[in-house]
């Protein structure tokens, strides 16, 4: 007996087996769809790590102006994030790179 026939016979014996997957609730509002706290924390940790690596990498690559550092950071980060828009934090890190103020943990 093929899989489809087996599934059909199982449904005939237990009609309640045709329920949606366990994660779905009928009437779920779109505003209720979100990452759980553990996943949310991991997403932020990963984003922080990507930012940190970019800043440290540029800080060790030689002298550059704040505008050059800002452009380089934007270039490194823009394809790593959905809906990327550089904000004031990026300017802060670009200024720190240009002023030689980025210390790595190895220093």
N, C-alpha and C positions, 0 to 999 in steps of 0.2 A: 504494500500500500504506500503510495507516495505521500510526501509531506502535506500537500494541500488536502488530500482525503483524510489524513490523520487529524489535521487541524479542524476540518469540518466536523468530523465525528466527535472530537473533544468539545466543540462548541455546542453540538446537539445535546450532549450529556450534561453540560454545564453552561447554560446560556449566560450566566453572570461573568464568564471568563472574557467576554468581549469588552472589557473596560479599558479606558485609556491607560497609558503608562503611569506608574506610581507617582511621578513628579508632576503630573498634570492634575489640576483641580478645575472642574467646570466653573465657569464664571470668574476665572482669574482675571484681575484687572492688569492692564499693561503696566501700570505704575508699581505693581508688586513684583515685576520681573527685575531681578537685580542679583549681583554677585553676593554670596554669603560673606561674612566678615573675614573668614580665613582666606578666601580667594581674593577679596578686596585688599587685604594686607599684603599678600604676595604680589599682586599687581603693582602696588605702590613701592614695595621693596625692589622689585625688578626695575621699575622706572627710575628709582633713585640710583641703583647700581649703574644703569646705562648712562645717566647724567654724570655720575661721579667718574666713570671710566673716561668719558669724553673730555671732561675738564682736566683730569690728571694727565691724560695723553697730550693734550694741547699745551699744558703748562710745562711739560718737559720737551717740547719741540722747538724751543728757541724763542727769541724775542719777537713780539708782534704788538701792534696797537690794539686798543680795545675794540675798535671797529673790525679789525682783521680777526681777532679772537671771536667776536660775536658772529661774524660771517662763517668762520670755521665751525663753531659750535652748531650753528643752524644747519650747516651742511651735514654734519655728523648725526644730528638728531632728527631731522625732519622726516626721514623715511622710517624711523623707529616707532613713531607714534601716530595714532589715528587723529585726524583733524589737528595737526601740528600748528601751533601759533607760538612764536617766541614771545615770552613775557618779560617782566622786569627782573625776574630771577636770573634769566640768561645774561642780561646786561651786568648784573652784579658779578657773575662768574667771569664774564669777559674782562671786566675791569680788574678783577683779582689776577687773572692770567697775565694781562698786560703789565701789571704792577709787580709781578713776581711774588705774589702773596699766597700762592697755593702751596701748601705743605702736604707732602704725601706721608702716609703712615710709616714709610721706610726712613724718613728723614729724622 
